Amino acid sequence: MLLEMMKRYGTLEQGKWNVREIFEYRFEVNENEGLFACLARLRGVVFVTGFAVQDAKIITADEGPDWISPSDLLEMVNDPRFEKRY
């Protein structure tokens, strides 16, 4: 479902050289609502997804706990939600 939402594609490339088989990503921007979404694939086994908003006021109360602000990044390693590491 996320791949269908994110139509824009990217990888690292220079001239004819690229790393599509190692790293690629998709993303989409909704400029009207100030939303950004991305999905990255690394070596076919690690997938990372992220969402960002320009104005935190558009996040509803029930969505709030899963969002972090830039000022929270330094404390993220101590947050129980992120204890499990692979």
Backbone as XML, in Angstrom:
<?xml version="1.0"?>
<chain id="A" units="angstrom">
  <residue number="1" name="MET">
    <atom name="N" x="0.831" y="-1.181" z="0.000"/>
    <atom name="CA" x="0.000" y="0.000" z="0.000"/>
    <atom name="C" x="0.885" y="1.258" z="0.000"/>
  </residue>
  <residue number="2" name="LEU">
    <atom name="N" x="1.976" y="1.256" z="0.783"/>
    <atom name="CA" x="2.857" y="2.430" z="0.820"/>
    <atom name="C" x="3.517" y="2.680" z="-0.535"/>
  </residue>
  <residue number="3" name="LEU">
    <atom name="N" x="3.932" y="1.617" z="-1.208"/>
    <atom name="CA" x="4.558" y="1.786" z="-2.525"/>
    <atom name="C" x="3.595" y="2.415" z="-3.526"/>
  </residue>
  <residue number="4" name="GLU">
    <atom name="N" x="2.334" y="2.062" z="-3.433"/>
    <atom name="CA" x="1.337" y="2.639" z="-4.332"/>
    <atom name="C" x="1.139" y="4.126" z="-4.064"/>
  </residue>
  <residue number="5" name="MET">
    <atom name="N" x="1.276" y="4.536" z="-2.795"/>
    <atom name="CA" x="1.116" y="5.944" z="-2.437"/>
    <atom name="C" x="2.298" y="6.788" z="-2.894"/>
  </residue>
  <residue number="6" name="MET">
    <atom name="N" x="3.484" y="6.205" z="-2.873"/>
    <atom name="CA" x="4.715" y="6.957" z="-3.143"/>
    <atom name="C" x="5.209" y="6.662" z="-4.555"/>
  </residue>
  <residue number="7" name="LYS">
    <atom name="N" x="4.928" y="7.564" z="-5.454"/>
    <atom name="CA" x="5.246" y="7.354" z="-6.873"/>
    <atom name="C" x="6.660" y="7.806" z="-7.246"/>
  </residue>
  <residue number="8" name="ARG">
    <atom name="N" x="7.211" y="8.768" z="-6.518"/>
    <atom name="CA" x="8.527" y="9.298" z="-6.868"/>
    <atom name="C" x="9.607" y="8.316" z="-6.417"/>
  </residue>
  <residue number="9" name="TYR">
    <atom name="N" x="10.590" y="8.089" z="-7.295"/>
    <atom name="CA" x="11.610" y="7.069" z="-7.057"/>
    <atom name="C" x="13.000" y="7.687" z="-7.095"/>
  </residue>
  <residue number="10" name="GLY">
    <atom name="N" x="13.892" y="7.145" z="-6.288"/>
    <atom name="CA" x="15.271" y="7.605" z="-6.311"/>
    <atom name="C" x="16.239" y="6.529" z="-5.877"/>
  </residue>
  <residue number="11" name="THR">
    <atom name="N" x="17.478" y="6.695" z="-6.280"/>
    <atom name="CA" x="18.585" y="5.855" z="-5.858"/>
    <atom name="C" x="19.842" y="6.702" z="-5.964"/>
  </residue>
  <residue number="12" name="LEU">
    <atom name="N" x="20.953" y="6.165" z="-5.561"/>
    <atom name="CA" x="22.209" y="6.895" z="-5.712"/>
    <atom name="C" x="22.791" y="6.564" z="-7.081"/>
  </residue>
  <residue number="13" name="GLU">
    <atom name="N" x="23.125" y="7.580" z="-7.845"/>
    <atom name="CA" x="23.682" y="7.341" z="-9.177"/>
    <atom name="C" x="24.580" y="8.492" z="-9.601"/>
  </residue>
  <residue number="14" name="GLN">
    <atom name="N" x="25.520" y="8.130" z="-10.456"/>
    <atom name="CA" x="26.413" y="9.120" z="-11.060"/>
    <atom name="C" x="26.751" y="8.611" z="-12.450"/>
  </residue>
  <residue number="15" name="GLY">
    <atom name="N" x="26.289" y="9.329" z="-13.446"/>
    <atom name="CA" x="26.473" y="8.869" z="-14.817"/>
    <atom name="C" x="25.722" y="7.564" z="-15.028"/>
  </residue>
  <residue number="16" name="LYS">
    <atom name="N" x="26.428" y="6.522" z="-15.523"/>
    <atom name="CA" x="25.811" y="5.217" z="-15.733"/>
    <atom name="C" x="25.859" y="4.343" z="-14.484"/>
  </residue>
  <residue number="17" name="TRP">
    <atom name="N" x="26.619" y="4.733" z="-13.488"/>
    <atom name="CA" x="26.762" y="3.954" z="-12.250"/>
    <atom name="C" x="25.583" y="4.235" z="-11.329"/>
  </residue>
  <residue number="18" name="ASN">
    <atom name="N" x="25.019" y="3.176" z="-10.735"/>
    <atom name="CA" x="23.969" y="3.347" z="-9.735"/>
    <atom name="C" x="23.998" y="2.172" z="-8.759"/>
  </residue>
  <residue number="19" name="VAL">
    <atom name="N" x="23.276" y="2.317" z="-7.670"/>
    <atom name="CA" x="23.236" y="1.275" z="-6.636"/>
    <atom name="C" x="21.812" y="0.789" z="-6.391"/>
  </residue>
  <residue number="20" name="ARG">
    <atom name="N" x="21.018" y="0.691" z="-7.440"/>
    <atom name="CA" x="19.623" y="0.265" z="-7.291"/>
    <atom name="C" x="19.484" y="-1.070" z="-6.577"/>
  </residue>
  <residue number="21" name="GLU">
    <atom name="N" x="20.385" y="-2.007" z="-6.837"/>
    <atom name="CA" x="20.279" y="-3.320" z="-6.199"/>
    <atom name="C" x="20.626" y="-3.273" z="-4.705"/>
  </residue>
  <residue number="22" name="ILE">
    <atom name="N" x="21.268" y="-2.185" z="-4.263"/>
    <atom name="CA" x="21.668" y="-2.049" z="-2.863"/>
    <atom name="C" x="20.775" y="-1.059" z="-2.114"/>
  </residue>
  <residue number="23" name="PHE">
    <atom name="N" x="20.467" y="0.065" z="-2.742"/>
    <atom name="CA" x="19.711" y="1.105" z="-2.063"/>
    <atom name="C" x="18.779" y="1.801" z="-3.039"/>
  </residue>
  <residue number="24" name="GLU">
    <atom name="N" x="17.526" y="1.929" z="-2.636"/>
    <atom name="CA" x="16.560" y="2.699" z="-3.414"/>
    <atom name="C" x="15.482" y="3.228" z="-2.478"/>
  </residue>
  <residue number="25" name="TYR">
    <atom name="N" x="14.809" y="4.262" z="-2.911"/>
    <atom name="CA" x="13.775" y="4.858" z="-2.064"/>
    <atom name="C" x="12.651" y="5.410" z="-2.917"/>
  </residue>
  <residue number="26" name="ARG">
    <atom name="N" x="11.508" y="5.544" z="-2.279"/>
    <atom name="CA" x="10.340" y="6.199" z="-2.873"/>
    <atom name="C" x="9.885" y="7.275" z="-1.906"/>
  </residue>
  <residue number="27" name="PHE">
    <atom name="N" x="9.278" y="8.305" z="-2.459"/>
    <atom name="CA" x="8.791" y="9.380" z="-1.605"/>
    <atom name="C" x="7.654" y="10.107" z="-2.278"/>
  </residue>
  <residue number="28" name="GLU">
    <atom name="N" x="6.941" y="10.864" z="-1.482"/>
    <atom name="CA" x="5.851" y="11.685" z="-2.008"/>
    <atom name="C" x="5.684" y="12.896" z="-1.100"/>
  </residue>
  <residue number="29" name="VAL">
    <atom name="N" x="5.249" y="13.986" z="-1.697"/>
    <atom name="CA" x="5.052" y="15.242" z="-0.979"/>
    <atom name="C" x="3.639" y="15.740" z="-1.238"/>
  </residue>
  <residue number="30" name="ASN">
    <atom name="N" x="2.949" y="16.116" z="-0.172"/>
    <atom name="CA" x="1.650" y="16.754" z="-0.285"/>
    <atom name="C" x="1.854" y="18.193" z="0.181"/>
  </residue>
  <residue number="31" name="GLU">
    <atom name="N" x="2.125" y="19.067" z="-0.756"/>
    <atom name="CA" x="2.448" y="20.456" z="-0.410"/>
    <atom name="C" x="1.262" y="21.208" z="0.178"/>
  </residue>
  <residue number="32" name="ASN">
    <atom name="N" x="0.050" y="20.841" z="-0.204"/>
    <atom name="CA" x="-1.140" y="21.520" z="0.333"/>
    <atom name="C" x="-1.275" y="21.326" z="1.838"/>
  </residue>
  <residue number="33" name="GLU">
    <atom name="N" x="-0.962" y="20.120" z="2.314"/>
    <atom name="CA" x="-1.102" y="19.831" z="3.742"/>
    <atom name="C" x="0.234" y="19.814" z="4.475"/>
  </residue>
  <residue number="34" name="GLY">
    <atom name="N" x="1.336" y="20.002" z="3.761"/>
    <atom name="CA" x="2.647" y="20.021" z="4.391"/>
    <atom name="C" x="3.117" y="18.662" z="4.867"/>
  </residue>
  <residue number="35" name="LEU">
    <atom name="N" x="2.824" y="17.613" z="4.101"/>
    <atom name="CA" x="3.200" y="16.253" z="4.470"/>
    <atom name="C" x="4.301" y="15.719" z="3.562"/>
  </residue>
  <residue number="36" name="PHE">
    <atom name="N" x="5.195" y="14.917" z="4.128"/>
    <atom name="CA" x="6.247" y="14.239" z="3.377"/>
    <atom name="C" x="6.288" y="12.791" z="3.843"/>
  </residue>
  <residue number="37" name="ALA">
    <atom name="N" x="6.383" y="11.852" z="2.907"/>
    <atom name="CA" x="6.469" y="10.438" z="3.241"/>
    <atom name="C" x="7.584" y="9.802" z="2.424"/>
  </residue>
  <residue number="38" name="CYS">
    <atom name="N" x="8.297" y="8.847" z="3.036"/>
    <atom name="CA" x="9.360" y="8.162" z="2.300"/>
    <atom name="C" x="9.442" y="6.707" z="2.748"/>
  </residue>
  <residue number="39" name="LEU">
    <atom name="N" x="9.955" y="5.877" z="1.862"/>
    <atom name="CA" x="10.178" y="4.467" z="2.117"/>
    <atom name="C" x="11.497" y="4.109" z="1.457"/>
  </residue>
  <residue number="40" name="ALA">
    <atom name="N" x="12.453" y="3.596" z="2.237"/>
    <atom name="CA" x="13.765" y="3.245" z="1.707"/>
    <atom name="C" x="14.004" y="1.750" z="1.883"/>
  </residue>
  <residue number="41" name="ARG">
    <atom name="N" x="14.731" y="1.170" z="0.919"/>
    <atom name="CA" x="15.094" y="-0.244" z="0.964"/>
    <atom name="C" x="16.606" y="-0.350" z="0.876"/>
  </residue>
  <residue number="42" name="LEU">
    <atom name="N" x="17.202" y="-1.088" z="1.790"/>
    <atom name="CA" x="18.635" y="-1.281" z="1.814"/>
    <atom name="C" x="18.939" y="-2.768" z="1.717"/>
  </residue>
  <residue number="43" name="ARG">
    <atom name="N" x="19.664" y="-3.153" z="0.680"/>
    <atom name="CA" x="20.067" y="-4.545" z="0.432"/>
    <atom name="C" x="18.901" y="-5.539" z="0.409"/>
  </residue>
  <residue number="44" name="GLY">
    <atom name="N" x="17.703" y="-5.078" z="0.117"/>
    <atom name="CA" x="16.562" y="-5.966" z="-0.031"/>
    <atom name="C" x="16.012" y="-6.543" z="1.255"/>
  </residue>
  <residue number="45" name="VAL">
    <atom name="N" x="16.598" y="-6.214" z="2.398"/>
    <atom name="CA" x="16.128" y="-6.794" z="3.651"/>
    <atom name="C" x="15.779" y="-5.760" z="4.716"/>
  </residue>
  <residue number="46" name="VAL">
    <atom name="N" x="16.277" y="-4.561" z="4.602"/>
    <atom name="CA" x="15.995" y="-3.524" z="5.584"/>
    <atom name="C" x="15.116" y="-2.467" z="4.924"/>
  </residue>
  <residue number="47" name="PHE">
    <atom name="N" x="13.952" y="-2.264" z="5.503"/>
    <atom name="CA" x="13.033" y="-1.254" z="5.004"/>
    <atom name="C" x="12.812" y="-0.204" z="6.088"/>
  </residue>
  <residue number="48" name="VAL">
    <atom name="N" x="12.883" y="1.050" z="5.709"/>
    <atom name="CA" x="12.680" y="2.153" z="6.642"/>
    <atom name="C" x="11.624" y="3.070" z="6.041"/>
  </residue>
  <residue number="49" name="THR">
    <atom name="N" x="10.671" y="3.448" z="6.861"/>
    <atom name="CA" x="9.650" y="4.373" z="6.397"/>
    <atom name="C" x="9.592" y="5.569" z="7.342"/>
  </residue>
  <residue number="50" name="GLY">
    <atom name="N" x="9.233" y="6.706" z="6.800"/>
    <atom name="CA" x="9.158" y="7.902" z="7.619"/>
    <atom name="C" x="8.140" y="8.879" z="7.081"/>
  </residue>
  <residue number="51" name="PHE">
    <atom name="N" x="7.589" y="9.652" z="7.987"/>
    <atom name="CA" x="6.620" y="10.680" z="7.646"/>
    <atom name="C" x="6.998" y="11.948" z="8.386"/>
  </residue>
  <residue number="52" name="ALA">
    <atom name="N" x="6.819" y="13.079" z="7.753"/>
    <atom name="CA" x="7.107" y="14.365" z="8.385"/>
    <atom name="C" x="5.994" y="15.344" z="8.036"/>
  </residue>
  <residue number="53" name="VAL">
    <atom name="N" x="5.720" y="16.252" z="8.965"/>
    <atom name="CA" x="4.717" y="17.285" z="8.738"/>
    <atom name="C" x="5.355" y="18.649" z="8.938"/>
  </residue>
  <residue number="54" name="GLN">
    <atom name="N" x="4.915" y="19.598" z="8.165"/>
    <atom name="CA" x="5.432" y="20.961" z="8.272"/>
    <atom name="C" x="4.894" y="21.657" z="9.520"/>
  </residue>
  <residue number="55" name="ASP">
    <atom name="N" x="3.634" y="21.380" z="9.858"/>
    <atom name="CA" x="2.999" y="22.018" z="11.010"/>
    <atom name="C" x="2.416" y="20.934" z="11.912"/>
  </residue>
  <residue number="56" name="ALA">
    <atom name="N" x="2.955" y="20.772" z="13.097"/>
    <atom name="CA" x="2.527" y="19.714" z="14.015"/>
    <atom name="C" x="1.071" y="19.851" z="14.437"/>
  </residue>
  <residue number="57" name="LYS">
    <atom name="N" x="0.452" y="20.981" z="14.205"/>
    <atom name="CA" x="-0.943" y="21.186" z="14.601"/>
    <atom name="C" x="-1.909" y="20.287" z="13.829"/>
  </residue>
  <residue number="58" name="ILE">
    <atom name="N" x="-1.495" y="19.782" z="12.665"/>
    <atom name="CA" x="-2.404" y="18.934" z="11.886"/>
    <atom name="C" x="-2.454" y="17.496" z="12.404"/>
  </residue>
  <residue number="59" name="ILE">
    <atom name="N" x="-1.572" y="17.140" z="13.346"/>
    <atom name="CA" x="-1.575" y="15.795" z="13.921"/>
    <atom name="C" x="-2.651" y="15.739" z="14.991"/>
  </residue>
  <residue number="60" name="THR">
    <atom name="N" x="-3.547" y="14.766" z="14.860"/>
    <atom name="CA" x="-4.622" y="14.647" z="15.844"/>
    <atom name="C" x="-4.092" y="14.018" z="17.130"/>
  </residue>
  <residue number="61" name="ALA">
    <atom name="N" x="-4.844" y="14.136" z="18.204"/>
    <atom name="CA" x="-4.419" y="13.641" z="19.510"/>
    <atom name="C" x="-4.140" y="12.140" z="19.499"/>
  </residue>
  <residue number="62" name="ASP">
    <atom name="N" x="-4.941" y="11.365" z="18.773"/>
    <atom name="CA" x="-4.720" y="9.912" z="18.762"/>
    <atom name="C" x="-3.507" y="9.518" z="17.922"/>
  </residue>
  <residue number="63" name="GLU">
    <atom name="N" x="-3.013" y="10.376" z="17.054"/>
    <atom name="CA" x="-1.802" y="10.105" z="16.277"/>
    <atom name="C" x="-0.551" y="10.574" z="17.010"/>
  </residue>
  <residue number="64" name="GLY">
    <atom name="N" x="-0.695" y="11.516" z="17.900"/>
    <atom name="CA" x="0.417" y="12.178" z="18.565"/>
    <atom name="C" x="1.492" y="11.310" z="19.170"/>
  </residue>
  <residue number="65" name="PRO">
    <atom name="N" x="1.171" y="10.245" z="19.927"/>
    <atom name="CA" x="2.214" y="9.474" z="20.602"/>
    <atom name="C" x="3.242" y="8.831" z="19.665"/>
  </residue>
  <residue number="66" name="ASP">
    <atom name="N" x="2.878" y="8.586" z="18.427"/>
    <atom name="CA" x="3.807" y="7.945" z="17.493"/>
    <atom name="C" x="4.682" y="8.928" z="16.732"/>
  </residue>
  <residue number="67" name="TRP">
    <atom name="N" x="4.469" y="10.190" z="16.914"/>
    <atom name="CA" x="5.262" y="11.207" z="16.234"/>
    <atom name="C" x="6.292" y="11.768" z="17.209"/>
  </residue>
  <residue number="68" name="ILE">
    <atom name="N" x="7.459" y="12.108" z="16.699"/>
    <atom name="CA" x="8.463" y="12.767" z="17.533"/>
    <atom name="C" x="8.850" y="14.082" z="16.869"/>
  </residue>
  <residue number="69" name="SER">
    <atom name="N" x="9.226" y="15.035" z="17.682"/>
    <atom name="CA" x="9.650" y="16.325" z="17.151"/>
    <atom name="C" x="11.178" y="16.342" z="17.071"/>
  </residue>
  <residue number="70" name="PRO">
    <atom name="N" x="11.750" y="17.210" z="16.259"/>
    <atom name="CA" x="13.213" y="17.270" z="16.147"/>
    <atom name="C" x="13.911" y="17.443" z="17.493"/>
  </residue>
  <residue number="71" name="SER">
    <atom name="N" x="13.296" y="18.151" z="18.411"/>
    <atom name="CA" x="13.920" y="18.355" z="19.718"/>
    <atom name="C" x="13.954" y="17.063" z="20.541"/>
  </residue>
  <residue number="72" name="ASP">
    <atom name="N" x="13.147" y="16.056" z="20.168"/>
    <atom name="CA" x="13.118" y="14.782" z="20.887"/>
    <atom name="C" x="14.170" y="13.780" z="20.401"/>
  </residue>
  <residue number="73" name="LEU">
    <atom name="N" x="14.842" y="14.067" z="19.312"/>
    <atom name="CA" x="15.760" y="13.095" z="18.725"/>
    <atom name="C" x="16.882" y="12.677" z="19.667"/>
  </residue>
  <residue number="74" name="LEU">
    <atom name="N" x="17.423" y="13.599" z="20.438"/>
    <atom name="CA" x="18.521" y="13.253" z="21.336"/>
    <atom name="C" x="18.076" y="12.327" z="22.461"/>
  </residue>
  <residue number="75" name="GLU">
    <atom name="N" x="16.827" y="12.418" z="22.870"/>
    <atom name="CA" x="16.325" y="11.577" z="23.949"/>
    <atom name="C" x="15.707" y="10.273" z="23.450"/>
  </residue>
  <residue number="76" name="MET">
    <atom name="N" x="15.636" y="10.092" z="22.150"/>
    <atom name="CA" x="14.976" y="8.934" z="21.577"/>
    <atom name="C" x="15.609" y="7.613" z="22.037"/>
  </residue>
  <residue number="77" name="VAL">
    <atom name="N" x="16.909" y="7.578" z="22.263"/>
    <atom name="CA" x="17.568" y="6.336" z="22.677"/>
    <atom name="C" x="17.105" y="5.880" z="24.058"/>
  </residue>
  <residue number="78" name="ASN">
    <atom name="N" x="16.552" y="6.769" z="24.862"/>
    <atom name="CA" x="16.065" y="6.418" z="26.195"/>
    <atom name="C" x="14.567" y="6.142" z="26.232"/>
  </residue>
  <residue number="79" name="ASP">
    <atom name="N" x="13.888" y="6.297" z="25.116"/>
    <atom name="CA" x="12.449" y="6.106" z="25.052"/>
    <atom name="C" x="12.125" y="4.609" z="25.006"/>
  </residue>
  <residue number="80" name="PRO">
    <atom name="N" x="11.259" y="4.110" z="25.884"/>
    <atom name="CA" x="10.917" y="2.689" z="25.902"/>
    <atom name="C" x="10.338" y="2.169" z="24.577"/>
  </residue>
  <residue number="81" name="ARG">
    <atom name="N" x="9.733" y="3.063" z="23.791"/>
    <atom name="CA" x="9.183" y="2.621" z="22.494"/>
    <atom name="C" x="10.261" y="2.135" z="21.552"/>
  </residue>
  <residue number="82" name="PHE">
    <atom name="N" x="11.507" y="2.572" z="21.767"/>
    <atom name="CA" x="12.590" y="2.232" z="20.854"/>
    <atom name="C" x="13.626" y="1.322" z="21.512"/>
  </residue>
  <residue number="83" name="GLU">
    <atom name="N" x="13.228" y="0.593" z="22.565"/>
    <atom name="CA" x="14.159" y="-0.298" z="23.254"/>
    <atom name="C" x="14.601" y="-1.466" z="22.402"/>
  </residue>
  <residue number="84" name="LYS">
    <atom name="N" x="13.697" y="-2.046" z="21.635"/>
    <atom name="CA" x="14.023" y="-3.233" z="20.863"/>
    <atom name="C" x="14.930" y="-2.860" z="19.704"/>
  </residue>
  <residue number="85" name="ARG">
    <atom name="N" x="16.081" y="-3.511" z="19.671"/>
    <atom name="CA" x="17.053" y="-3.252" z="18.600"/>
    <atom name="C" x="17.354" y="-4.530" z="17.853"/>
  </residue>
  <residue number="86" name="TYR">
    <atom name="N" x="17.614" y="-4.409" z="16.596"/>
    <atom name="CA" x="17.898" y="-5.589" z="15.769"/>
    <atom name="C" x="19.349" y="-5.644" z="15.428"/>
  </residue>
</chain>
